[in-house]
C-alpha cells in the first residue's frame, strides 16, 4: 500500500481542502501517515498571506524532501499558485499544482507511485468541487465558496484565489447531509469570502443556504466563518435570527476601528457602520457574541487613529480579538504606501490593544459565568484527556468539564462554576 502525508499551512479553507484530498487518497488505497514519516508522496498545501507564510512554505517544502528523500513532493496552495516558478525551483519538488487544480492531486499521486505519465486537466475542480464525507474532528468545516471580489490594499489572496466561485447548493446540501449521517453534529461554513456565497448563482445567497442546511437531520449547530461586517444588514440579520441551529457567535473581519484607516485599507465600510450592524445583530439575536481580526500599524495609522481604534473596541466589546501588527506583503498596494509605521510602534500598539481587550474579555466571561450557574450552556466536546472534556460553548467560549466518559463529539449541557484564565470550568447540568 503506498503511503502519503499532507502538511497544511494557513487558513481553514486550506485545511478543508487538505482533508478532501486525504479522502480522495484513501479511496485510492493510500495509507496516510504523519508529516515527517517516510512515504511515497508528500503534499505541501502552502500559504502566501504574508512574507512569513512564504518563508514557512519554502521551509516545509525543503523539509519534505529531507525527511522522505525518495518521495515525490507535490506543492499546492496559495504560495504555489502565486509563485509557481519559485516553488518549482526548490530542490526535490516533483509537481506544482495551483489552487484551481487541487481536485487532480489524488490522481497525480496515483500516477507518480505507478511511474505513469499524468497531465493535470486545466481548472479540474473549477475552484469549488472538492468535498468531504466524514469529519476528522468534532466540528466540521465545509467550504462553500472560493475567491474574493474585493481588492483590499494589504491582501494578496485575490491573486491566489481569483474571483468568487460558489459551490453548487446541491453539492453543499449533500455534503452536509453525508457529514451529519456520519455522526458530526456541528458544521461551520467557510470560504475565502464566505459572505459572497451565491454572488455567481441566480437566486442564492448565504442566508438561503443557511436556511436549507437548518433542515438537515442530524445537524444541531451551524456556524459561519469570518464575515465582512458590511453584510450584517437588517434583512440578512433577520433571516439569520430565524435559523434555528445557527450558533450565536460571529467572527467579523473588522481590521480597524478607525474609518480613515479602513479607507486606506480599501475596506467597504466605516467603523460607525460596523458598530451599527453589531447593534442590529444584538437586537435580533440578544445573546450574540463577537470576535474579530484587527490589523494595527497599517501604513498611515497615526497615534490618534490608533487611540480611536482602542476606543472603538472598548465600546463594541468583542469577546475575542485576533490582533496582528501590519506585515508588509510585496505585490500589494499597501507595500508601496507612504508613512510605513516602524516595527517597534506596531508591536507597542498590538500589546496595548491586547491589554485593553484582556480586561474586556475578563469582564464578559465573569458575567457569562454568573448568567450560567444554573441556566446551562451547551458545549461541543472536542477532546478528552485525564477525565476532562474540553470544548466550546455555542458562543465559542472554551470550557473544561469533568466527565467520567469521553465527551468528544457530544453536545453537553453545562452549568458553569468558574474559570481558569480564559477557560471556563463547569459540570454537566443535572
Kinemage of the C-alpha trace (Angstrom):
@kinemage 1
@onewidth
@group {chain A} dominant
@subgroup {mainchain}
@vectorlist {calphas} color= white
{ca unk a 1} P 0.000 0.000 0.000
{ca unk a 2} L 1.519 3.378 -0.987
{ca unk a 3} L 1.967 5.972 1.757
{ca unk a 4} L 1.225 9.688 1.612
{ca unk a 5} L 1.496 12.587 4.023
{ca unk a 6} L -0.042 16.049 3.860
{ca unk a 7} L 1.227 19.180 5.579
{ca unk a 8} L -1.087 22.184 5.658
{ca unk a 9} L -0.232 25.824 6.246
{ca unk a 10} L -2.646 28.730 6.511
{ca unk a 11} L -6.382 29.053 6.739
{ca unk a 12} L -9.425 26.852 7.363
{ca unk a 13} L -10.046 26.665 3.620
{ca unk a 14} L -6.625 25.105 3.116
{ca unk a 15} L -7.287 22.648 5.957
{ca unk a 16} L -10.630 21.689 4.427
{ca unk a 17} L -9.015 21.138 1.034
{ca unk a 18} L -6.286 19.001 2.590
{ca unk a 19} L -8.962 16.887 4.310
{ca unk a 20} L -10.747 16.457 0.971
{ca unk a 21} L -7.509 15.433 -0.772
{ca unk a 22} L -6.846 12.946 2.045
{ca unk a 23} L -10.281 11.379 1.497
{ca unk a 24} L -9.528 11.046 -2.208
{ca unk a 25} L -6.200 9.369 -1.446
{ca unk a 26} L -7.821 6.944 0.997
{ca unk a 27} L -10.329 5.939 -1.690
{ca unk a 28} L -7.347 5.140 -3.911
{ca unk a 29} L -5.870 2.842 -1.253
{ca unk a 30} L -3.197 5.159 0.118
{ca unk a 31} L -2.130 4.920 3.736
{ca unk a 32} L -1.981 8.415 5.260
{ca unk a 33} L 0.988 8.907 7.609
{ca unk a 34} L 2.101 11.908 9.704
{ca unk a 35} L 4.270 14.511 8.018
{ca unk a 36} L 7.916 13.665 8.629
{ca unk a 37} L 7.496 9.910 8.291
{ca unk a 38} L 8.953 8.213 5.236
{ca unk a 39} L 6.395 7.826 2.467
{ca unk a 40} L 5.900 7.767 -1.283
{ca unk a 41} L 4.033 11.066 -1.725
{ca unk a 42} L 4.332 14.282 0.274
{ca unk a 43} L 1.813 17.054 -0.339
{ca unk a 44} L 2.576 20.538 0.980
{ca unk a 45} L -0.510 22.768 0.958
{ca unk a 46} L 1.020 26.231 1.168
{ca unk a 47} L 0.001 29.718 2.280
{ca unk a 48} L 1.072 33.108 0.942
{ca unk a 49} L -0.880 35.614 3.033
{ca unk a 50} L 2.344 37.178 4.399
{ca unk a 51} L 6.044 37.096 3.609
{ca unk a 52} L 6.433 34.882 6.687
{ca unk a 53} L 3.884 32.462 5.205
{ca unk a 54} L 6.022 32.222 2.067
{ca unk a 55} L 9.099 31.531 4.176
{ca unk a 56} L 7.362 28.769 6.131
{ca unk a 57} L 6.042 27.261 2.901
{ca unk a 58} L 9.544 27.082 1.418
{ca unk a 59} L 10.878 25.685 4.693
{ca unk a 60} L 8.388 22.820 4.781
{ca unk a 61} L 8.866 22.015 1.102
{ca unk a 62} L 12.583 21.552 1.756
{ca unk a 63} L 11.891 19.587 4.932
{ca unk a 64} L 9.636 17.195 2.998
{ca unk a 65} L 12.492 16.038 0.813
{ca unk a 66} L 14.884 15.742 3.745
{ca unk a 67} L 12.556 13.530 5.765
{ca unk a 68} L 11.416 11.439 2.770
{ca unk a 69} L 14.257 11.617 0.229
{ca unk a 70} L 12.666 9.060 -2.103
{ca unk a 71} L 9.198 10.633 -2.062
{ca unk a 72} L 7.546 12.610 -4.818
{ca unk a 73} L 6.812 16.111 -3.471
{ca unk a 74} L 3.637 17.850 -4.677
{ca unk a 75} L 3.368 21.537 -3.806
{ca unk a 76} L -0.057 23.168 -3.909
{ca unk a 77} L -1.914 26.033 -2.231
{ca unk a 78} L -1.615 29.800 -2.450
{ca unk a 79} L 2.202 30.088 -2.500
{ca unk a 80} L 2.275 27.521 -5.293
{ca unk a 81} L -0.422 29.432 -7.165
{ca unk a 82} L 1.110 32.906 -6.843
{ca unk a 83} L 4.795 31.883 -7.165
{ca unk a 84} L 4.841 28.640 -9.188
{ca unk a 85} L 8.294 29.226 -10.673
{ca unk a 86} L 9.776 29.832 -7.220
{ca unk a 87} L 8.135 26.656 -5.924
{ca unk a 88} L 9.353 24.615 -8.907
{ca unk a 89} L 12.902 25.853 -8.359
{ca unk a 90} L 13.115 24.314 -4.872
{ca unk a 91} L 15.221 21.187 -4.997
{ca unk a 92} L 13.221 17.965 -4.835
{ca unk a 93} L 9.850 19.352 -5.972
{ca unk a 94} L 8.110 16.942 -8.345
{ca unk a 95} L 4.992 18.934 -9.256
{ca unk a 96} L 3.405 22.309 -8.537
{ca unk a 97} L -0.413 22.408 -8.595
{ca unk a 98} L -2.409 25.649 -8.435
{ca unk a 99} L -5.497 26.133 -6.294
{ca unk a 100} L -7.934 25.530 -9.127
{ca unk a 101} L -6.446 22.107 -9.868
{ca unk a 102} L -6.349 20.622 -6.359
{ca unk a 103} L -9.020 18.106 -7.292
{ca unk a 104} L -6.479 16.402 -9.577
{ca unk a 105} L -3.837 15.810 -6.892
{ca unk a 106} L -5.000 12.325 -5.883
{ca unk a 107} L -4.895 11.085 -9.475
{ca unk a 108} L -1.472 12.649 -9.920
{ca unk a 109} L -0.298 10.814 -6.779
{ca unk a 110} L -1.548 7.500 -8.213
{ca unk a 111} L 0.339 8.146 -11.441
{ca unk a 112} L 3.536 9.025 -9.597
{ca unk a 113} L 3.594 5.866 -7.467
{ca unk a 114} L 2.895 3.787 -10.567
{ca unk a 115} L 5.536 5.634 -12.593
{ca unk a 116} L 2.919 6.698 -15.152
{ca unk a 117} L 2.506 9.905 -17.080
{ca unk a 118} L -0.388 12.084 -15.943
{ca unk a 119} L -1.421 15.511 -17.239
{ca unk a 120} L -3.421 17.626 -14.821
{ca unk a 121} L -6.620 18.798 -16.553
{ca unk a 122} L -6.866 22.572 -16.689
{ca unk a 123} L -9.036 24.004 -13.886
{ca unk a 124} L -10.013 20.500 -12.863
{ca unk a 125} L -12.141 21.417 -9.847
{ca unk a 126} L -13.307 24.829 -11.091
{ca unk a 127} L -12.380 26.275 -7.705
{ca unk a 128} L -15.123 24.685 -5.646
{ca unk a 129} L -15.906 20.991 -6.097
{ca unk a 130} L -13.650 19.381 -3.506
{ca unk a 131} L -15.886 17.684 -0.944
{ca unk a 132} L -15.648 15.585 2.199
{ca unk a 133} L -17.956 12.941 3.620
{ca unk a 134} L -16.599 12.398 7.148
{ca unk a 135} L -15.461 14.847 9.772
{ca unk a 136} L -11.923 14.358 11.100
{ca unk a 137} L -12.772 16.448 14.146
{ca unk a 138} L -15.802 17.034 16.364
{ca unk a 139} L -16.519 20.238 14.445
{ca unk a 140} L -16.512 20.086 10.644
{ca unk a 141} L -15.782 22.933 8.250
{ca unk a 142} L -17.456 22.883 4.842
{ca unk a 143} L -16.025 25.069 2.106
{ca unk a 144} L -18.919 26.692 0.228
{ca unk a 145} L -17.071 29.182 -1.989
{ca unk a 146} L -13.676 30.168 -3.313
{ca unk a 147} L -12.288 33.523 -4.377
{ca unk a 148} L -12.795 37.130 -3.301
{ca unk a 149} L -14.314 40.082 -5.195
{ca unk a 150} L -12.551 42.697 -3.067
{ca unk a 151} L -9.197 44.385 -3.589
{ca unk a 152} L -8.071 45.266 -0.088
{ca unk a 153} L -4.802 47.159 -0.129
{ca unk a 154} L -2.940 44.720 2.134
{ca unk a 155} L -4.136 41.407 0.679
{ca unk a 156} L -2.549 39.114 -1.913
{ca unk a 157} L -5.216 36.406 -1.682
{ca unk a 158} L -7.392 37.537 -4.639
{ca unk a 159} L -4.338 36.875 -6.819
{ca unk a 160} L -4.109 33.375 -5.349
{ca unk a 161} L -7.806 32.501 -5.370
{ca unk a 162} L -9.402 34.583 -8.142
{ca unk a 163} L -13.000 35.747 -8.327
{ca unk a 164} L -15.918 34.193 -6.445
{ca unk a 165} L -16.877 30.634 -7.411
{ca unk a 166} L -19.709 29.266 -5.260
{ca unk a 167} L -20.136 25.555 -4.701
{ca unk a 168} L -23.494 24.466 -6.085
{ca unk a 169} L -26.252 24.336 -3.423
{ca unk a 170} L -26.986 20.694 -4.267
{ca unk a 171} L -23.390 19.704 -3.501
{ca unk a 172} L -23.286 21.754 -0.276
{ca unk a 173} L -26.512 20.194 0.999
{ca unk a 174} L -25.494 16.672 0.015
{ca unk a 175} L -22.093 17.119 1.637
{ca unk a 176} L -23.618 18.411 4.883
{ca unk a 177} L -26.172 15.576 4.980
{ca unk a 178} L -23.442 12.991 4.462
{ca unk a 179} L -21.269 14.501 7.182
{ca unk a 180} L -24.241 14.566 9.564
{ca unk a 181} L -25.125 10.948 8.744
{ca unk a 182} L -21.590 10.013 9.790
{ca unk a 183} L -22.126 11.498 13.251
{ca unk a 184} L -20.951 15.119 13.091
{ca unk a 185} L -23.408 17.496 14.785
{ca unk a 186} L -21.713 20.856 14.176
{ca unk a 187} L -20.734 22.328 10.815
{ca unk a 188} L -19.039 25.643 10.059
{ca unk a 189} L -19.429 27.193 6.625
{ca unk a 190} L -16.190 28.600 5.328
{ca unk a 191} L -14.675 30.163 2.241
{ca unk a 192} L -12.234 32.818 1.148
{ca unk a 193} L -15.059 35.391 1.358
{ca unk a 194} L -17.916 33.384 2.859
{ca unk a 195} L -20.412 36.252 2.751
{ca unk a 196} L -20.078 36.322 -1.058
{ca unk a 197} L -21.676 32.883 -1.389
{ca unk a 198} L -24.205 32.913 -4.219
{ca unk a 199} L -22.883 36.076 -5.900
{ca unk a 200} L -22.368 33.983 -9.049
{ca unk a 201} L -25.552 31.896 -8.607
{ca unk a 202} L -29.006 33.117 -9.505
{ca unk a 203} L -31.373 33.181 -6.545
{ca unk a 204} L -28.886 32.138 -3.866
{ca unk a 205} L -27.077 33.887 -1.032
{ca unk a 206} L -25.586 32.920 2.322
{ca unk a 207} L -28.842 33.269 4.263
{ca unk a 208} L -30.672 30.948 1.835
{ca unk a 209} L -28.086 28.155 2.052
{ca unk a 210} L -28.180 28.506 5.850
{ca unk a 211} L -31.973 28.108 5.781
{ca unk a 212} L -31.661 24.930 3.722
{ca unk a 213} L -28.936 23.473 5.959
{ca unk a 214} L -31.064 24.219 9.024
{ca unk a 215} L -33.479 21.467 8.000
{ca unk a 216} L -30.935 18.642 7.553
{ca unk a 217} L -31.465 15.828 10.036
{ca unk a 218} L -28.611 15.382 12.489
{ca unk a 219} L -27.167 18.910 12.266
{ca unk a 220} L -27.513 20.515 15.678
{ca unk a 221} L -25.242 23.565 15.269
{ca unk a 222} L -24.359 25.688 12.238
{ca unk a 223} L -21.681 28.348 12.284
{ca unk a 224} L -20.261 30.745 9.727
{ca unk a 225} L -16.589 31.645 9.498
{ca unk a 226} L -15.227 35.164 9.102
{ca unk a 227} L -17.738 37.650 7.678
{ca unk a 228} L -17.302 41.096 6.167
{ca unk a 229} L -19.140 43.395 8.639
{ca unk a 230} L -20.988 45.142 5.809
{ca unk a 231} L -23.085 42.022 5.133
{ca unk a 232} L -24.814 42.306 8.531
{ca unk a 233} L -27.695 44.418 7.276
{ca unk a 234} L -31.186 44.235 8.774
{ca unk a 235} L -32.855 41.835 6.312
{ca unk a 236} L -29.848 39.497 6.385
{ca unk a 237} L -29.667 39.558 10.185
{ca unk a 238} L -33.416 38.982 10.496
{ca unk a 239} L -33.098 35.869 8.318
{ca unk a 240} L -30.154 34.686 10.393
{ca unk a 241} L -32.246 35.000 13.545
{ca unk a 242} L -34.790 32.600 12.024
{ca unk a 243} L -32.170 29.881 11.527
{ca unk a 244} L -32.914 27.514 14.430
{ca unk a 245} L -29.495 25.858 14.649
{ca unk a 246} L -27.325 28.912 13.995
{ca unk a 247} L -24.572 29.469 16.536
{ca unk a 248} L -24.922 32.936 18.126
{ca unk a 249} L -21.271 33.814 17.628
{ca unk a 250} L -19.976 35.883 14.721
{ca unk a 251} L -16.400 36.427 13.645
{ca unk a 252} L -16.104 39.720 11.779
{ca unk a 253} L -13.207 40.771 9.588
{ca unk a 254} L -13.157 44.274 11.081
{ca unk a 255} L -9.415 45.111 10.610
{ca unk a 256} L -9.575 48.595 12.194
{ca unk a 257} L -11.805 50.748 14.359
{ca unk a 258} L -10.863 53.922 12.500
{ca unk a 259} L -12.694 54.925 9.335
{ca unk a 260} L -9.688 56.769 7.894
{ca unk a 261} L -7.578 53.621 8.216
{ca unk a 262} L -10.369 51.462 6.769
{ca unk a 263} L -10.479 53.781 3.765
{ca unk a 264} L -6.734 53.362 3.183
{ca unk a 265} L -7.163 49.609 3.515
{ca unk a 266} L -9.833 49.809 0.745
{ca unk a 267} L -12.410 48.237 3.034
{ca unk a 268} L -16.012 48.907 2.016
{ca unk a 269} L -17.482 50.115 5.297
{ca unk a 270} L -16.893 52.622 8.069
{ca unk a 271} L -16.179 51.973 11.724
{ca unk a 272} L -19.539 53.543 12.507
{ca unk a 273} L -21.310 51.068 10.219
{ca unk a 274} L -19.600 48.144 11.951
{ca unk a 275} L -20.893 49.320 15.336
{ca unk a 276} L -24.394 49.903 13.934
{ca unk a 277} L -24.524 46.455 12.338
{ca unk a 278} L -23.364 44.813 15.561
{ca unk a 279} L -26.254 46.506 17.375
{ca unk a 280} L -28.607 45.139 14.706
{ca unk a 281} L -27.349 41.650 15.435
{ca unk a 282} L -27.807 42.181 19.163
{ca unk a 283} L -31.358 43.417 18.520
{ca unk a 284} L -32.362 40.241 16.667
{ca unk a 285} L -30.030 37.798 18.471
{ca unk a 286} L -29.648 39.222 22.006
{ca unk a 287} L -27.208 36.542 23.189
{ca unk a 288} L -24.819 37.082 20.249
{ca unk a 289} L -21.089 37.285 20.906
{ca unk a 290} L -18.442 38.570 18.530
{ca unk a 291} L -14.803 38.102 17.647
{ca unk a 292} L -12.727 39.998 15.111
{ca unk a 293} L -9.482 40.289 13.208
{ca unk a 294} L -7.608 43.562 13.718
{ca unk a 295} L -4.522 44.964 11.995
{ca unk a 296} L -2.560 47.613 13.899
{ca unk a 297} L 0.191 49.780 12.456
{ca unk a 298} L -1.218 49.920 8.930
{ca unk a 299} L 0.591 52.492 6.764
{ca unk a 300} L -0.503 55.995 7.701
{ca unk a 301} L -2.026 54.984 11.063
{ca unk a 302} L -1.305 57.864 13.435
{ca unk a 303} L -1.298 57.793 17.221
{ca unk a 304} L -4.714 59.465 17.103
{ca unk a 305} L -6.017 56.821 14.666
{ca unk a 306} L -4.843 54.064 16.966
{ca unk a 307} L -6.481 55.665 20.022
{ca unk a 308} L -9.715 55.862 18.025
{ca unk a 309} L -9.413 52.137 17.319
{ca unk a 310} L -8.873 51.409 21.028
{ca unk a 311} L -11.964 53.454 21.908
{ca unk a 312} L -13.954 51.640 19.228
{ca unk a 313} L -13.182 48.233 20.722
{ca unk a 314} L -13.895 49.463 24.240
{ca unk a 315} L -17.377 50.454 23.086
{ca unk a 316} L -18.214 47.486 20.871
{ca unk a 317} L -16.970 44.855 23.358
{ca unk a 318} L -15.854 41.916 21.306
{ca unk a 319} L -15.379 38.587 23.074
{ca unk a 320} L -12.123 37.825 21.236
{ca unk a 321} L -9.721 39.872 19.121
{ca unk a 322} L -7.070 38.380 16.841
{ca unk a 323} L -4.561 41.231 16.717
{ca unk a 324} L -1.888 41.405 14.016
{ca unk a 325} L 0.832 44.019 13.574
{ca unk a 326} L 0.710 45.015 9.908
{ca unk a 327} L 3.098 42.901 7.840
{ca unk a 328} L 4.383 44.218 4.517
{ca unk a 329} L 3.345 41.896 1.683
{ca unk a 330} L 5.124 42.585 -1.604
{ca unk a 331} L 2.767 42.686 -4.549
{ca unk a 332} L 0.069 44.594 -2.661
{ca unk a 333} L -0.857 48.263 -2.794
{ca unk a 334} L -0.095 48.764 0.894
{ca unk a 335} L 3.537 47.707 0.458
{ca unk a 336} L 4.097 50.867 -1.637
{ca unk a 337} L 2.169 53.256 0.597
{ca unk a 338} L 3.981 56.129 2.313
{ca unk a 339} L 4.144 56.564 6.083
{ca unk a 340} L 5.001 52.973 6.944
{ca unk a 341} L 4.802 52.513 10.725
{ca unk a 342} L 8.045 51.427 12.463
{ca unk a 343} L 8.098 47.845 13.761
{ca unk a 344} L 8.562 48.839 17.403
{ca unk a 345} L 5.469 51.043 17.283
{ca unk a 346} L 3.416 48.250 15.669
{ca unk a 347} L 4.414 45.906 18.491
{ca unk a 348} L 3.626 48.510 21.150
{ca unk a 349} L 0.179 49.128 19.663
{ca unk a 350} L -0.569 45.411 19.418
{ca unk a 351} L 0.415 44.948 23.068
{ca unk a 352} L -1.660 47.938 24.179
{ca unk a 353} L -4.792 46.780 22.369
{ca unk a 354} L -4.287 43.238 23.679
{ca unk a 355} L -4.127 44.564 27.247
{ca unk a 356} L -7.350 46.550 26.785
{ca unk a 357} L -9.046 43.527 25.224
{ca unk a 358} L -7.910 41.273 28.086
{ca unk a 359} L -9.852 43.430 30.563
{ca unk a 360} L -12.942 43.448 28.363
{ca unk a 361} L -12.821 39.687 27.861
{ca unk a 362} L -12.434 39.036 31.574
{ca unk a 363} L -15.491 41.172 32.325
{ca unk a 364} L -17.561 39.406 29.642
{ca unk a 365} L -16.530 35.963 30.865
{ca unk a 366} L -17.261 36.761 34.507
{ca unk a 367} L -20.784 37.895 33.585
{ca unk a 368} L -21.212 34.817 31.380
{ca unk a 369} L -20.349 32.583 34.316
{ca unk a 370} L -22.833 34.335 36.599
{ca unk a 371} L -25.567 34.053 33.956
{ca unk a 372} L -24.983 30.317 33.574
{ca unk a 373} L -24.509 28.983 37.097
{ca unk a 374} L -27.999 27.481 36.821
{ca unk a 375} L -29.013 28.027 33.184
{ca unk a 376} L -26.865 25.675 31.086
{ca unk a 377} L -24.668 26.421 28.119
{ca unk a 378} L -24.129 23.732 25.513
{ca unk a 379} L -20.555 22.617 24.934
{ca unk a 380} L -19.363 20.586 21.966
{ca unk a 381} L -16.747 18.188 23.299
{ca unk a 382} L -13.605 18.353 21.147
{ca unk a 383} L -11.130 16.274 23.133
{ca unk a 384} L -10.969 14.221 26.338
{ca unk a 385} L -7.877 13.825 28.485
{ca unk a 386} L -7.490 12.662 32.088
{ca unk a 387} L -11.188 12.981 32.898
{ca unk a 388} L -11.609 16.413 31.332
{ca unk a 389} L -13.711 17.058 28.232
{ca unk a 390} L -12.591 20.259 26.542
{ca unk a 391} L -14.725 22.094 24.005
{ca unk a 392} L -16.548 25.297 23.143
{ca unk a 393} L -19.972 26.590 24.069
{ca unk a 394} L -22.453 27.843 21.489
{ca unk a 395} L -20.892 31.287 21.984
{ca unk a 396} L -17.459 29.887 21.111
{ca unk a 397} L -16.112 30.114 24.653
{ca unk a 398} L -13.656 27.416 25.689
{ca unk a 399} L -14.761 25.195 28.574
{ca unk a 400} L -13.317 22.314 30.607
{ca unk a 401} L -15.801 19.833 32.078
{ca unk a 402} L -15.084 16.963 34.427
{ca unk a 403} L -16.549 13.828 32.836
{ca unk a 404} L -16.094 10.130 33.552
{ca unk a 405} L -16.621 9.424 29.841
{ca unk a 406} L -15.173 10.667 26.580
{ca unk a 407} L -17.382 13.609 25.648
{ca unk a 408} L -15.745 14.168 22.263
{ca unk a 409} L -18.365 14.773 19.599
{ca unk a 410} L -21.206 15.171 22.118
{ca unk a 411} L -23.081 18.404 22.861
{ca unk a 412} L -23.205 18.585 26.652
{ca unk a 413} L -25.472 20.786 28.852
{ca unk a 414} L -23.118 22.527 31.276
{ca unk a 415} L -23.582 24.825 34.258
{ca unk a 416} L -20.561 26.986 34.947
{ca unk a 417} L -18.628 27.140 38.202
{ca unk a 418} L -15.724 29.476 37.488
{ca unk a 419} L -12.749 29.955 35.213
{ca unk a 420} L -9.023 29.454 34.995
{ca unk a 421} L -7.660 32.223 32.832
{ca unk a 422} L -9.953 32.343 29.823
{ca unk a 423} L -11.014 28.687 30.078
{ca unk a 424} L -14.334 28.254 31.870
{ca unk a 425} L -14.966 25.425 34.312
{ca unk a 426} L -18.253 23.608 34.626
{ca unk a 427} L -20.158 20.438 35.289
{ca unk a 428} L -22.877 18.574 33.477
{ca unk a 429} L -26.276 20.004 34.333
{ca unk a 430} L -28.469 17.664 36.350
